[in-house]
Amino acid sequence: NGERRAVLLGNAAVRHPEFAKLHAVAQWIADNTGATFGFLTEAANTVGAHVVGALPGDGGLNAREAFAQPRKGYVLLNVEPEFDTVDPVQALAALNQAEMVVVMSPFKHGLD
């Protein structure tokens, strides 16, 4: 709704050789727009998963385990398994044998 604004720098900005300048500009933008300034740090997804409780519970599997012990179905969000997994051969084999795979992705690759 535009009432809450934020200017966030990610871990690529933090590692950039011109980080001090990026930080100063981002802080200036936040200050002059009434936005909150902050960082999306390394492992932001992991921290976020802990904060909202989106972790495998008892008997749950992480991604590696889910591909090593193939499931009937998978839901993939913004993932290119052939590029984003530790063992792409195993991941693709598990996906190919599944009864259903739901993919939500902005990437066109692999849709042929």
N, CA, C and O atoms as a Tinker XYZ file with bonds, in Angstrom:
   448  protein
     1  N      0.817000   -1.204000    0.000000    73     2
     2  CA     0.000000    0.000000    0.000000    64     1     3
     3  C      0.856000    1.263000    0.000000    63     2     4     5
     4  O      0.320000    2.370000   -0.027000    81     3
     5  N      2.148000    1.115000    0.029000    73     3     6
     6  CA     3.050000    2.259000   -0.036000    64     5     7
     7  C      3.275000    2.951000    1.292000    63     6     8     9
     8  O      4.068000    3.889000    1.366000    81     7
     9  N      2.595000    2.514000    2.350000    73     7    10
    10  CA     2.774000    3.153000    3.647000    64     9    11
    11  C      4.058000    2.711000    4.333000    63    10    12    13
    12  O      4.671000    3.483000    5.070000    81    11
    13  N      4.458000    1.486000    4.092000    73    11    14
    14  CA     5.700000    0.972000    4.691000    64    13    15
    15  C      6.733000    0.827000    3.586000    63    14    16    17
    16  O      6.502000    0.146000    2.587000    81    15
    17  N      7.858000    1.464000    3.775000    73    15    18
    18  CA     8.912000    1.430000    2.767000    64    17    19
    19  C     10.206000    0.938000    3.398000    63    18    20    21
    20  O     10.454000    1.128000    4.589000    81    19
    21  N     11.020000    0.302000    2.567000    73    19    22
    22  CA    12.321000   -0.166000    3.051000    64    21    23
    23  C     13.335000   -0.091000    1.924000    63    22    24    25
    24  O     13.006000   -0.318000    0.760000    81    23
    25  N     14.543000    0.222000    2.275000    73    23    26
    26  CA    15.685000    0.147000    1.370000    64    25    27
    27  C     16.603000   -0.906000    1.974000    63    26    28    29
    28  O     17.080000   -0.758000    3.099000    81    27
    29  N     16.843000   -1.965000    1.217000    73    27    30
    30  CA    17.617000   -3.092000    1.733000    64    29    31
    31  C     18.815000   -3.370000    0.839000    63    30    32    33
    32  O     18.705000   -3.336000   -0.386000    81    31
    33  N     19.943000   -3.641000    1.446000    73    31    34
    34  CA    21.131000   -4.070000    0.711000    64    33    35
    35  C     21.358000   -5.549000    0.994000    63    34    36    37
    36  O     21.275000   -5.992000    2.139000    81    35
    37  N     21.644000   -6.306000   -0.060000    73    35    38
    38  CA    21.893000   -7.731000    0.089000    64    37    39
    39  C     23.366000   -8.045000    0.255000    63    38    40    41
    40  O     24.213000   -7.152000    0.292000    81    39
    41  N     23.654000   -9.341000    0.356000    73    39    42
    42  CA    25.033000   -9.758000    0.616000    64    41    43
    43  C     25.964000   -9.444000   -0.549000    63    42    44    45
    44  O     27.166000   -9.291000   -0.334000    81    43
    45  N     25.451000   -9.343000   -1.779000    73    43    46
    46  CA    26.313000   -8.964000   -2.904000    64    45    47
    47  C     26.800000   -7.525000   -2.726000    63    46    48    49
    48  O     27.952000   -7.217000   -3.033000    81    47
    49  N     25.934000   -6.653000   -2.235000    73    47    50
    50  CA    26.339000   -5.265000   -1.988000    64    49    51
    51  C     27.370000   -5.196000   -0.866000    63    50    52    53
    52  O     28.326000   -4.424000   -0.938000    81    51
    53  N     27.172000   -6.002000    0.161000    73    51    54
    54  CA    28.100000   -5.993000    1.299000    64    53    55
    55  C     29.497000   -6.417000    0.866000    63    54    56    57
    56  O     30.488000   -5.929000    1.409000    81    55
    57  N     29.583000   -7.310000   -0.093000    73    55    58
    58  CA    30.891000   -7.795000   -0.566000    64    57    59
    59  C     31.502000   -6.912000   -1.655000    63    58    60    61
    60  O     32.665000   -7.085000   -2.017000    81    59
    61  N     30.734000   -5.987000   -2.165000    73    59    62
    62  CA    31.196000   -5.154000   -3.282000    64    61    63
    63  C     32.347000   -4.258000   -2.838000    63    62    64    65
    64  O     32.334000   -3.751000   -1.717000    81    63
    65  N     33.356000   -4.053000   -3.713000    73    63    66
    66  CA    34.488000   -3.192000   -3.349000    64    65    67
    67  C     34.077000   -1.748000   -3.043000    63    66    68    69
    68  O     34.784000   -1.043000   -2.323000    81    67
    69  N     32.948000   -1.311000   -3.581000    73    67    70
    70  CA    32.459000    0.049000   -3.332000    64    69    71
    71  C     31.317000    0.045000   -2.309000    63    70    72    73
    72  O     30.429000    0.897000   -2.354000    81    71
    73  N     31.353000   -0.915000   -1.395000    73    71    74
    74  CA    30.277000   -1.057000   -0.418000    64    73    75
    75  C     30.010000    0.224000    0.364000    63    74    76    77
    76  O     28.852000    0.574000    0.589000    81    75
    77  N     31.047000    0.921000    0.776000    73    75    78
    78  CA    30.854000    2.137000    1.577000    64    77    79
    79  C     30.005000    3.153000    0.818000    63    78    80    81
    80  O     29.141000    3.807000    1.402000    81    79
    81  N     30.254000    3.283000   -0.483000    73    79    82
    82  CA    29.463000    4.217000   -1.296000    64    81    83
    83  C     28.030000    3.717000   -1.453000    63    82    84    85
    84  O     27.081000    4.493000   -1.336000    81    83
    85  N     27.875000    2.417000   -1.719000    73    83    86
    86  CA    26.532000    1.846000   -1.845000    64    85    87
    87  C     25.738000    2.043000   -0.552000    63    86    88    89
    88  O     24.557000    2.391000   -0.582000    81    87
    89  N     26.396000    1.819000    0.569000    73    87    90
    90  CA    25.754000    1.980000    1.871000    64    89    91
    91  C     25.318000    3.429000    2.073000    63    90    92    93
    92  O     24.196000    3.694000    2.506000    81    91
    93  N     26.203000    4.351000    1.760000    73    91    94
    94  CA    25.894000    5.772000    1.946000    64    93    95
    95  C     24.711000    6.202000    1.082000    63    94    96    97
    96  O     23.822000    6.913000    1.550000    81    95
    97  N     24.702000    5.773000   -0.172000    73    95    98
    98  CA    23.604000    6.137000   -1.078000    64    97    99
    99  C     22.292000    5.510000   -0.613000    63    98   100   101
   100  O     21.257000    6.175000   -0.584000    81    99
   101  N     22.339000    4.239000   -0.254000    73    99   102
   102  CA    21.131000    3.554000    0.209000    64   101   103
   103  C     20.598000    4.205000    1.485000    63   102   104   105
   104  O     19.389000    4.381000    1.636000    81   103
   105  N     21.485000    4.556000    2.389000    73   103   106
   106  CA    21.069000    5.218000    3.630000    64   105   107
   107  C     20.449000    6.574000    3.321000    63   106   108   109
   108  O     19.439000    6.945000    3.919000    81   107
   109  N     21.048000    7.319000    2.387000    73   107   110
   110  CA    20.515000    8.625000    2.001000    64   109   111
   111  C     19.115000    8.475000    1.419000    63   110   112   113
   112  O     18.211000    9.238000    1.763000    81   111
   113  N     18.934000    7.489000    0.536000    73   111   114
   114  CA    17.610000    7.252000   -0.056000    64   113   115
   115  C     16.592000    6.943000    1.042000    63   114   116   117
   116  O     15.490000    7.491000    1.045000    81   115
   117  N     16.963000    6.072000    1.962000    73   115   118
   118  CA    16.050000    5.723000    3.058000    64   117   119
   119  C     15.705000    6.956000    3.892000    63   118   120   121
   120  O     14.537000    7.198000    4.200000    81   119
   121  N     16.714000    7.725000    4.252000    73   119   122
   122  CA    16.492000    8.915000    5.074000    64   121   123
   123  C     15.580000    9.917000    4.386000    63   122   124   125
   124  O     14.752000   10.556000    5.035000    81   123
   125  N     15.727000   10.056000    3.072000    73   123   126
   126  CA    14.978000   11.070000    2.335000    64   125   127
   127  C     13.623000   10.595000    1.828000    63   126   128   129
   128  O     12.878000   11.377000    1.237000    81   127
   129  N     13.300000    9.351000    2.047000    73   127   130
   130  CA    11.989000    8.838000    1.622000    64   129   131
   131  C     11.173000    8.313000    2.796000    63   130   132   133
   132  O     10.060000    7.818000    2.615000    81   131
   133  N     11.727000    8.422000    3.994000    73   131   134
   134  CA    11.025000    7.918000    5.167000    64   133   135
   135  C     11.019000    6.404000    5.254000    63   134   136   137
   136  O     10.181000    5.814000    5.936000    81   135
   137  N     11.953000    5.783000    4.564000    73   135   138
   138  CA    12.025000    4.319000    4.547000    64   137   139
   139  C     12.929000    3.816000    5.664000    63   138   140   141
   140  O     13.789000    4.537000    6.172000    81   139
   141  N     12.712000    2.580000    6.023000    73   139   142
   142  CA    13.603000    1.890000    6.951000    64   141   143
   143  C     14.780000    1.368000    6.151000    63   142   144   145
   144  O     14.603000    0.874000    5.037000    81   143
   145  N     15.974000    1.471000    6.702000    73   143   146
   146  CA    17.161000    0.954000    6.024000    64   145   147
   147  C     17.600000   -0.324000    6.714000    63   146   148   149
   148  O     17.576000   -0.423000    7.940000    81   147
   149  N     18.006000   -1.312000    5.901000    73   147   150
   150  CA    18.473000   -2.554000    6.500000    64   149   151
   151  C     19.248000   -3.405000    5.526000    63   150   152   153
   152  O     19.522000   -3.007000    4.393000    81   151
   153  N     19.595000   -4.588000    5.996000    73   151   154
   154  CA    20.392000   -5.526000    5.208000    64   153   155
   155  C     19.689000   -6.872000    5.117000    63   154   156   157
   156  O     19.057000   -7.316000    6.076000    81   155
   157  N     19.799000   -7.509000    3.978000    73   155   158
   158  CA    19.432000   -8.913000    3.815000    64   157   159
   159  C     20.756000   -9.653000    3.808000    63   158   160   161
   160  O     21.456000   -9.682000    2.795000    81   159
   161  N     21.090000  -10.235000    4.912000    73   159   162
   162  CA    22.421000  -10.799000    5.097000    64   161   163
   163  C     22.548000  -12.204000    4.529000    63   162   164   165
   164  O     21.580000  -12.797000    4.051000    81   163
   165  N     23.755000  -12.710000    4.594000    73   163   166
   166  CA    24.040000  -14.090000    4.224000    64   165   167
   167  C     23.088000  -14.992000    4.996000    63   166   168   169
   168  O     22.848000  -14.786000    6.185000    81   167
   169  N     22.557000  -15.977000    4.321000    73   167   170
   170  CA    21.636000  -16.954000    4.925000    64   169   171
   171  C     20.306000  -16.340000    5.334000    63   170   172   173
   172  O     19.656000  -16.835000    6.255000    81   171
   173  N     19.892000  -15.270000    4.664000    73   171   174
   174  CA    18.616000  -14.626000    5.003000    64   173   175
   175  C     17.451000  -15.605000    4.879000    63   174   176   177
   176  O     16.533000  -15.568000    5.698000    81   175
   177  N     17.469000  -16.475000    3.877000    73   175   178
   178  CA    16.390000  -17.454000    3.733000    64   177   179
   179  C     16.357000  -18.406000    4.916000    63   178   180   181
   180  O     15.281000  -18.741000    5.412000    81   179
   181  N     17.511000  -18.841000    5.368000    73   179   182
   182  CA    17.575000  -19.760000    6.503000    64   181   183
   183  C     17.066000  -19.090000    7.766000    63   182   184   185
   184  O     16.287000  -19.679000    8.516000    81   183
   185  N     17.499000  -17.870000    8.002000    73   183   186
   186  CA    17.039000  -17.137000    9.181000    64   185   187
   187  C     15.529000  -16.928000    9.104000    63   186   188   189
   188  O     14.821000  -17.124000   10.091000    81   187
   189  N     15.041000  -16.534000    7.936000    73   187   190
   190  CA    13.601000  -16.338000    7.759000    64   189   191
   191  C     12.813000  -17.609000    8.005000    63   190   192   193
   192  O     11.745000  -17.568000    8.616000    81   191
   193  N     13.324000  -18.734000    7.540000    73   191   194
   194  CA    12.647000  -20.015000    7.766000    64   193   195
   195  C     12.550000  -20.314000    9.254000    63   194   196   197
   196  O     11.532000  -20.823000    9.723000    81   195
   197  N     13.600000  -20.002000    9.994000    73   195   198
   198  CA    13.565000  -20.208000   11.445000    64   197   199
   199  C     12.553000  -19.277000   12.102000    63   198   200   201
   200  O     11.808000  -19.694000   12.989000    81   199
   201  N     12.522000  -18.029000   11.675000    73   199   202
   202  CA    11.628000  -17.042000   12.285000    64   201   203
   203  C     10.165000  -17.447000   12.118000    63   202   204   205
   204  O      9.377000  -17.319000   13.055000    81   203
   205  N      9.797000  -17.934000   10.933000    73   203   206
   206  CA     8.390000  -18.276000   10.680000    64   205   207
   207  C      8.081000  -19.748000   10.907000    63   206   208   209
   208  O      6.943000  -20.176000   10.713000    81   207
   209  N      9.069000  -20.523000   11.311000    73   207   210
   210  CA     8.839000  -21.935000   11.602000    64   209   211
   211  C      8.656000  -22.801000   10.375000    63   210   212   213
   212  O      7.995000  -23.836000   10.447000    81   211
   213  N      9.225000  -22.403000    9.254000    73   211   214
   214  CA     9.101000  -23.171000    8.008000    64   213   215
   215  C     10.277000  -24.123000    7.854000    63   214   216   217
   216  O     11.047000  -24.037000    6.897000    81   215
   217  N     10.398000  -25.025000    8.811000    73   215   218
   218  CA    11.480000  -26.003000    8.801000    64   217   219
   219  C     10.879000  -27.397000    8.909000    63   218   220   221
   220  O      9.785000  -27.561000    9.448000    81   219
   221  N     11.587000  -28.402000    8.398000    73   219   222
   222  CA    11.053000  -29.754000    8.540000    64   221   223
   223  C     10.937000  -30.135000   10.019000    63   222   224   225
   224  O     11.876000  -29.954000   10.794000    81   223
   225  N      9.786000  -30.659000   10.389000    73   223   226
   226  CA     9.589000  -31.134000   11.759000    64   225   227
   227  C     10.042000  -32.574000   11.876000    63   226   228   229
   228  O     10.810000  -33.056000   11.044000    81   227
   229  N      9.577000  -33.258000   12.894000    73   227   230
   230  CA     9.908000  -34.667000   13.080000    64   229   231
   231  C      9.527000  -35.447000   11.827000    63   230   232   233
   232  O      8.382000  -35.396000   11.377000    81   231
   233  N     10.478000  -36.153000   11.281000    73   231   234
   234  CA    10.221000  -36.933000   10.078000    64   233   235
   235  C     10.293000  -36.132000    8.795000    63   234   236   237
   236  O     10.167000  -36.694000    7.707000    81   235
   237  N     10.493000  -34.821000    8.904000    73   235   238
   238  CA    10.604000  -33.984000    7.714000    64   237   239
   239  C     11.964000  -34.131000    7.062000    63   238   240   241
   240  O     12.912000  -34.618000    7.679000    81   239
   241  N     12.053000  -33.709000    5.815000    73   239   242
   242  CA    13.295000  -33.843000    5.059000    64   241   243
   243  C     13.751000  -32.487000    4.554000    63   242   244   245
   244  O     12.932000  -31.625000    4.235000    81   243
   245  N     15.069000  -32.302000    4.482000    73   243   246
   246  CA    15.572000  -31.130000    3.786000    64   245   247
   247  C     15.614000  -31.466000    2.294000    63   246   248   249
   248  O     15.296000  -32.592000    1.912000    81   247
   249  N     15.996000  -30.522000    1.454000    73   247   250
   250  CA    15.960000  -30.743000    0.003000    64   249   251
   251  C     16.843000  -31.915000   -0.417000    63   250   252   253
   252  O     16.431000  -32.738000   -1.235000    81   251
   253  N     18.045000  -31.995000    0.132000    73   251   254
   254  CA    18.946000  -33.094000   -0.235000    64   253   255
   255  C     18.317000  -34.437000    0.091000    63   254   256   257
   256  O     18.352000  -35.361000   -0.722000    81   255
   257  N     17.743000  -34.542000    1.280000    73   255   258
   258  CA    17.118000  -35.793000    1.700000    64   257   259
   259  C     15.889000  -36.123000    0.856000    63   258   260   261
   260  O     15.638000  -37.290000    0.552000    81   259
   261  N     15.125000  -35.105000    0.478000    73   259   262
   262  CA    13.924000  -35.336000   -0.330000    64   261   263
   263  C     14.275000  -35.862000   -1.716000    63   262   264   265
   264  O     13.502000  -36.622000   -2.300000    81   263
   265  N     15.420000  -35.473000   -2.245000    73   263   266
   266  CA    15.841000  -36.010000   -3.545000    64   265   267
   267  C     16.501000  -37.375000   -3.386000    63   266   268   269
   268  O     16.404000  -38.210000   -4.285000    81   267
   269  N     17.165000  -37.615000   -2.270000    73   267   270
   270  CA    17.813000  -38.909000   -2.028000    64   269   271
   271  C     16.779000  -39.995000   -1.718000    63   270   272   273
   272  O     17.003000  -41.173000   -1.997000    81   271
   273  N     15.654000  -39.592000   -1.142000    73   271   274
   274  CA    14.550000  -40.507000   -0.834000    64   273   275
   275  C     13.344000  -40.020000   -1.630000    63   274   276   277
   276  O     12.469000  -39.355000   -1.075000    81   275
   277  N     13.284000  -40.341000   -2.927000    73   275   278
   278  CA    12.290000  -39.745000   -3.817000    64   277   279
   279  C     10.862000  -39.767000   -3.262000    63   278   280   281
   280  O     10.428000  -40.727000   -2.625000    81   279
   281  N     10.166000  -38.686000   -3.527000    73   279   282
   282  CA     8.796000  -38.456000   -3.094000    64   281   283
   283  C      7.841000  -38.644000   -4.268000    63   282   284   285
   284  O      8.267000  -38.707000   -5.421000    81   283
   285  N      6.555000  -38.732000   -3.967000    73   283   286
   286  CA     5.541000  -38.815000   -5.022000    64   285   287
   287  C      5.368000  -37.471000   -5.719000    63   286   288   289
   288  O      4.989000  -37.423000   -6.889000    81   287
   289  N      5.643000  -36.386000   -5.011000    73   287   290
   290  CA     5.458000  -35.067000   -5.589000    64   289   291
   291  C      6.410000  -34.045000   -5.006000    63   290   292   293
   292  O      6.938000  -34.210000   -3.906000    81   291
   293  N      6.616000  -32.992000   -5.763000    73   291   294
   294  CA     7.501000  -31.899000   -5.350000    64   293   295
   295  C      6.858000  -30.577000   -5.738000    63   294   296   297
   296  O      6.144000  -30.497000   -6.737000    81   295
   297  N      7.111000  -29.547000   -4.953000    73   295   298
   298  CA     6.747000  -28.177000   -5.293000    64   297   299
   299  C      8.050000  -27.395000   -5.316000    63   298   300   301
   300  O      8.755000  -27.322000   -4.309000    81   299
   301  N      8.369000  -26.811000   -6.462000    73   299   302
   302  CA     9.614000  -26.055000   -6.625000    64   301   303
   303  C      9.272000  -24.583000   -6.809000    63   302   304   305
   304  O      8.446000  -24.235000   -7.653000    81   303
   305  N      9.899000  -23.729000   -6.030000    73   303   306
   306  CA     9.680000  -22.293000   -6.130000    64   305   307
   307  C     11.006000  -21.611000   -6.439000    63   306   308   309
   308  O     11.927000  -21.618000   -5.623000    81   307
   309  N     11.091000  -21.021000   -7.628000    73   307   310
   310  CA    12.297000  -20.298000   -8.062000    64   309   311
   311  C     13.548000  -21.159000   -7.973000    63   310   312   313
   312  O     14.600000  -20.700000   -7.527000    81   311
   313  N     13.428000  -22.397000   -8.395000    73   311   314
   314  CA    14.554000  -23.332000   -8.345000    64   313   315
   315  C     14.796000  -23.899000   -9.734000    63   314   316   317
   316  O     13.856000  -24.297000  -10.421000    81   315
   317  N     16.035000  -23.935000  -10.139000    73   315   318
   318  CA    16.455000  -24.660000  -11.331000    64   317   319
   319  C     17.294000  -25.822000  -10.816000    63   318   320   321
   320  O     18.492000  -25.657000  -10.586000    81   319
   321  N     16.689000  -26.999000  -10.629000    73   319   322
   322  CA    17.385000  -28.101000   -9.967000    64   321   323
   323  C     18.709000  -28.478000  -10.612000    63   322   324   325
   324  O     19.636000  -28.908000   -9.926000    81   323
   325  N     18.804000  -28.319000  -11.923000    73   323   326
   326  CA    20.057000  -28.677000  -12.591000    64   325   327
   327  C     21.187000  -27.712000  -12.262000    63   326   328   329
   328  O     22.355000  -28.024000  -12.495000    81   327
   329  N     20.852000  -26.542000  -11.720000    73   327   330
   330  CA    21.870000  -25.553000  -11.363000    64   329   331
   331  C     21.922000  -25.266000   -9.859000    63   330   332   333
   332  O     22.968000  -24.865000   -9.348000    81   331
   333  N     20.827000  -25.462000   -9.153000    73   331   334
   334  CA    20.711000  -25.012000   -7.767000    64   333   335
   335  C     20.811000  -26.119000   -6.719000    63   334   336   337
   336  O     20.587000  -25.861000   -5.536000    81   335
   337  N     21.136000  -27.319000   -7.119000    73   335   338
   338  CA    21.224000  -28.410000   -6.147000    64   337   339
   339  C     22.647000  -28.950000   -6.081000    63   338   340   341
   340  O     23.430000  -28.798000   -7.019000    81   339
   341  N     22.962000  -29.577000   -4.966000    73   339   342
   342  CA    24.296000  -30.146000   -4.769000    64   341   343
   343  C     24.533000  -31.297000   -5.735000    63   342   344   345
   344  O     25.633000  -31.448000   -6.268000    81   343
   345  N     23.504000  -32.109000   -5.961000    73   343   346
   346  CA    23.610000  -33.267000   -6.849000    64   345   347
   347  C     22.508000  -33.182000   -7.901000    63   346   348   349
   348  O     21.449000  -33.789000   -7.741000    81   347
   349  N     22.753000  -32.425000   -8.986000    73   347   350
   350  CA    21.710000  -32.223000   -9.987000    64   349   351
   351  C     21.227000  -33.513000  -10.642000    63   350   352   353
   352  O     20.050000  -33.620000  -10.984000    81   351
   353  N     22.107000  -34.489000  -10.824000    73   351   354
   354  CA    21.698000  -35.759000  -11.442000    64   353   355
   355  C     20.667000  -36.446000  -10.549000    63   354   356   357
   356  O     19.639000  -36.924000  -11.028000    81   355
   357  N     20.948000  -36.490000   -9.265000    73   355   358
   358  CA    20.022000  -37.113000   -8.315000    64   357   359
   359  C     18.702000  -36.336000   -8.248000    63   358   360   361
   360  O     17.628000  -36.938000   -8.231000    81   359
   361  N     18.782000  -35.016000   -8.209000    73   359   362
   362  CA    17.578000  -34.192000   -8.133000    64   361   363
   363  C     16.696000  -34.402000   -9.355000    63   362   364   365
   364  O     15.488000  -34.597000   -9.224000    81   363
   365  N     17.291000  -34.364000  -10.539000    73   363   366
   366  CA    16.509000  -34.544000  -11.768000    64   365   367
   367  C     15.922000  -35.946000  -11.854000    63   366   368   369
   368  O     14.797000  -36.114000  -12.325000    81   367
   369  N     16.664000  -36.953000  -11.406000    73   367   370
   370  CA    16.141000  -38.324000  -11.408000    64   369   371
   371  C     14.924000  -38.419000  -10.493000    63   370   372   373
   372  O     13.921000  -39.033000  -10.858000    81   371
   373  N     15.004000  -37.821000   -9.317000    73   371   374
   374  CA    13.877000  -37.850000   -8.382000    64   373   375
   375  C     12.674000  -37.119000   -8.960000    63   374   376   377
   376  O     11.544000  -37.592000   -8.840000    81   375
   377  N     12.905000  -35.977000   -9.581000    73   375   378
   378  CA    11.804000  -35.217000  -10.171000    64   377   379
   379  C     11.170000  -35.970000  -11.334000    63   378   380   381
   380  O      9.949000  -35.960000  -11.489000    81   379
   381  N     11.987000  -36.619000  -12.148000    73   379   382
   382  CA    11.469000  -37.348000  -13.311000    64   381   383
   383  C     10.627000  -38.554000  -12.921000    63   382   384   385
   384  O      9.742000  -38.948000  -13.680000    81   383
   385  N     10.878000  -39.154000  -11.754000    73   383   386
   386  CA    10.097000  -40.316000  -11.340000    64   385   387
   387  C      8.865000  -39.929000  -10.524000    63   386   388   389
   388  O      8.017000  -40.780000  -10.257000    81   387
   389  N      8.752000  -38.675000  -10.127000    73   387   390
   390  CA     7.625000  -38.237000   -9.301000    64   389   391
   391  C      6.320000  -38.267000  -10.095000    63   390   392   393
   392  O      6.312000  -38.085000  -11.312000    81   391
   393  N      5.221000  -38.501000   -9.384000    73   391   394
   394  CA     3.906000  -38.478000  -10.019000    64   393   395
   395  C      3.499000  -37.057000  -10.386000    63   394   396   397
   396  O      2.815000  -36.840000  -11.386000    81   395
   397  N      3.923000  -36.083000   -9.571000    73   395   398
   398  CA     3.563000  -34.691000   -9.837000    64   397   399
   399  C      4.697000  -33.774000   -9.401000    63   398   400   401
   400  O      5.278000  -33.942000   -8.329000    81   399
   401  N      4.997000  -32.805000  -10.254000    73   399   402
   402  CA     5.965000  -31.764000   -9.924000    64   401   403
   403  C      5.321000  -30.432000  -10.288000    63   402   404   405
   404  O      4.941000  -30.213000  -11.437000    81   403
   405  N      5.202000  -29.551000   -9.310000    73   403   406
   406  CA     4.668000  -28.213000   -9.529000    64   405   407
   407  C      5.851000  -27.258000   -9.512000    63   406   408   409
   408  O      6.620000  -27.232000   -8.551000    81   407
   409  N      5.998000  -26.474000  -10.575000    73   407   410
   410  CA     7.124000  -25.543000  -10.687000    64   409   411
   411  C      6.578000  -24.127000  -10.799000    63   410   412   413
   412  O      5.760000  -23.831000  -11.670000    81   411
   413  N      7.037000  -23.262000   -9.911000    73   411   414
   414  CA     6.703000  -21.836000   -9.975000    64   413   415
   415  C      8.024000  -21.105000  -10.136000    63   414   416   417
   416  O      8.832000  -21.056000   -9.209000    81   415
   417  N      8.241000  -20.537000  -11.316000    73   415   418
   418  CA     9.550000  -19.974000  -11.607000    64   417   419
   419  C      9.457000  -18.859000  -12.638000    63   418   420   421
   420  O      8.637000  -18.927000  -13.554000    81   419
   421  N     10.293000  -17.833000  -12.496000    73   419   422
   422  CA    10.364000  -16.806000  -13.523000    64   421   423
   423  C     11.280000  -17.214000  -14.672000    63   422   424   425
   424  O     11.404000  -16.490000  -15.660000    81   423
   425  N     11.924000  -18.381000  -14.540000    73   423   426
   426  CA    12.887000  -18.816000  -15.537000    64   425   427
   427  C     12.205000  -19.616000  -16.635000    63   426   428   429
   428  O     11.364000  -20.470000  -16.352000    81   427
   429  N     12.560000  -19.346000  -17.880000    73   427   430
   430  CA    11.999000  -20.077000  -19.008000    64   429   431
   431  C     12.747000  -21.384000  -19.238000    63   430   432   433
   432  O     12.186000  -22.326000  -19.798000    81   431
   433  N     14.003000  -21.453000  -18.816000    73   431   434
   434  CA    14.840000  -22.628000  -19.033000    64   433   435
   435  C     14.151000  -23.886000  -18.525000    63   434   436   437
   436  O     13.590000  -23.888000  -17.429000    81   435
   437  N     14.190000  -24.931000  -19.296000    73   435   438
   438  CA    13.645000  -26.210000  -18.870000    64   437   439
   439  C     12.168000  -26.379000  -19.154000    63   438   440   441
   440  O     11.585000  -27.391000  -18.766000    81   439
   441  N     11.547000  -25.422000  -19.817000    73   439   442
   442  CA    10.121000  -25.531000  -20.105000    64   441   443
   443  C      9.832000  -26.194000  -21.442000    63   442   444   445
   444  O      8.670000  -26.337000  -21.824000    81   443
   445  N     10.877000  -26.601000  -22.159000    73   443   446
   446  CA    10.645000  -27.174000  -23.480000    64   445   447
   447  C     10.240000  -28.610000  -23.420000    63   446   448
   448  O     10.009000  -29.230000  -24.458000    81   447
